[in-house]
Amino acid sequence: MDSKIQELILHLSKTHHLPEAAYACLIRGCGEEASAYAAQLAVPLRRQIYGTDVYVRGLIEISNICRNDCLYCGIRRSNKTCVRYRLSPQEILECCEEGYSLGFRTFVLQGGEDGFYTDELLCELLRTIKAQFPDCAVTLSLGERNHESYKRLFDAGADRYLLDQVRGRMSFTETLDAMRGLSSKWPQTTRKLVEDKANGTAVIDVLKKEIPGIIPVEPFGGKVVRAHATTAVAEAGNVYIPAASACPWVMDFVEEMAAFPSGAHDDQVDCYSQANAYYNDNTFDIRSLIT
């Protein structure tokens, strides 16, 4: 193995980042020996973050009918060669029954933005799935919906979504006021996670007797490692965000997530990843936190 390639792999394993030119050099020069060396360094980190458990999700493609015309997508509205289909609620339940018998304990209902699946239909379907398979999680990946729609689906049994945020370059006093404001706005939120570093430690000390439910969080690894540890949750459609028309901050959030780790800012990404890591590492019903 070329010593320069070995050095790049070792540097990447320690910092989780390389300049663009170094990535290109690594790709061009990475043969079988270098790949094996990279895997050798990656395995301990993978085990540290993910452990050795494997979680299998049952993906049910309920429809390829979509009102949108996103050019990258094979089921876009203008694709005349696409053979369209739509599963009925009964067919979806039959898929869940078969999946459950095969050992699946998470069902992902995925499809285009098909107007057939109204909130009423989906909520009734979610309640039925939860009643028949109470030990299963249900994820929805059905396109963009409004705030009220997300809440109805959540109440009916969908798992998690990002509801609100406040961000900016804040002084210590402004940070305290932001914490107080969000806690007042969402009184049903019983856990407030605060990074126990830098100003976060002082925020915890000042507010822990004023605001109930403040939990210090000790971050693991670096920001890139923390973000990678939660990518599966997003890819599976377990994370919901409101429509940008209802919450103006959503566009900045999506752009920052898409640009990470090369973007100018990453504070939203890190807040998101740490919240998801806490959720994944602790057993509780999310509906008991935000209702």
Buried (B, 14 or more C-beta within 10 A) or exposed (E): BEEEBBEBBEBBBEEBBBEEEBEEBBEEBBEEEBEEBBEEEEEEBEEEBEEEEEEEBBBBBBBBBBEEEEEEBEBBBEBEEBEEEBBEBEEBBEBBEEBBEEEBBBBBBBBBBBEEBEBEEBBEBBEBBBEEBEEBBBBBBBBBBBBEBBBBBBEBBBBBBBBEBBBEEBEEEEBBEBBEEBBEEBEEBBBBBBBBEEBBEEBBEBBBEEBEEBBBBEBEBBBBBBBBBBEBBBEBBBBBBBBBEEBEBBEBBEEBBEEBEEEEEBEBBBBBBBBBBEBEEEEEEEEEBBE
